[in-house]
Amino acid sequence: MTGWSDIGIPKKARKCILIREEVQPAEKVYSVQKVLTERDLAENGFTDKNISRLKEILSRNENQDESFSTLIEDLSKRFYGGVICLVLILAPMIFLPFFYSISLLMYYLPVAIFGVFTVYVLAPLGLSWKAHNFMKEKI
């Protein structure tokens, strides 16, 4: 093996090369440190019905690499999105009577009902609330 002086690399460049060789790629770190089990979920407020719903989601083909940990993290993130959407949908129901006639409220009511139903389907607030509380306690 030849030395650094034989190759003709300046000292500053040698340091950069050494530093680059020592750097290792960082491992992926999850906020939930251990693997969650059904027992952990049951101890933290999840009902049997909730756990069976989570198992059903995990058994789908597109969720093969998912676990309870990743699913709980995703649900926890969906909680804030669901609450913001509900506020945006229901805010006109509160402020509409102050600025417009009540009859306009009757036109908006079906839209609001459809919006609340859609938010509930996309971000089940009951389950995401439990996941949010679980993540808040564990972190």
N, C-alpha and C positions, 0 to 999 in steps of 0.2 A: 504494500500500500504506500502510496506517495503522500508526502506532507503537504500542508497548505501552501508553503512557499514554493514547492515544485510546480504547482498548478498555476500560480500567478494571481491568486485571488487576494484582493486587499483585505486588511483587518476588519473594516466595517462590514464588508460583505460577508466575511466569515461568521460574524456575530448573527447577522440576519439568517444565514443558512442554518446555523445551529438552533436558533430560536424556532424557525419553521419546522425543523425536524422533530423538536420536542413537543410541539402542540398536537394534542390528540383531540378528535372530535368529541364534543360533549354528548353525554348520554341523555336520552329523553327522560325528563323528570315529571312525574304526575303529582298533582296536588293531593291525591289520596294515596298514601304511602303503601297501604296493604291491600290485598285482594279482598273485596267485599263478599260476604256470604249472605245467604238468606237470613241466617240468624242475626247478623249485624243489622240488617234492614228491619227485621221484626222488633229488635230491641230499641230501635230508634223511631218508632211510630208508624212504620209501614204495615198495613194490614195484609192478610193472606191474599185478598183480592188484588191489592196493589202489586204484591210480589209476583202473583201469577200473570198479571198484565205485563210486568217487566220481562218475565221469562218468555212470554209470547212474542214480545218485540225482539228479544235476543235470538229467538229460534228462526226468524226470517232469514232468507238467503243473503240479503244485502248486509246483514249485521253479523256475519260469521266471526269477524275479528273483535267484536265488541264484548265487553264484560259489564258486570253490574257497576263497576267503578266508572267506566267511561259513560255509561248510560245515565248515571246519577249526575255526573258533571254536566252533560248536555241538558238534562232536564233543569238543573239549577240555573244554567244560563238562559234557558227559555222562559223562566219565571219573570224576569224583568221585561223581556219583550212582550210577554202576554199582558202584563199589568199596564205597560205603556199603551198597547193597542186598545185595551179596555177603556182606559182614560180618554183616548182620542175618539173612541166610538160613543162613549156615554156623555162626554162634555157637551156636545150640542143638545142633548136631551135636557140638560140643566139650564143652559144659557139661551136656548131658542125661545122660550116663552117671554123672556125679557125684551127681546128685540123684534120678534115677529108674532103673528097671530097664533093662537092655539091650534088652529086647523093645520098649520104647517107641521106641527108636532106629530099629528096623526099620519102624515106622509112619511116622516122620518122614522117612526116607530118600527115598521117592518124591516127597514134597512139596519136599524140598531139591533134588532133581534137576530137577524141573519149574521151580522158582524160578531155579536157575542158568541153565537153558536160556532162560527168559524174559528174564532180565537180559542174556544174551549177544545175544539177538535185538534187544532195544530199545536197548541201548548196547553195540555191538560193542567189547569191551574192547581187542582188539589194535589196531584202527584208532584208537580214541579215545586209547589210550596214545601212539601215534605223533603224533597231533594235539596232545595235551597237551605232549609233549616239544618239538614244533615251535614251539608258541606260547610255551613257556617260554624257548626260545633266542632267539626273535625280539623278545621284549618286553624 
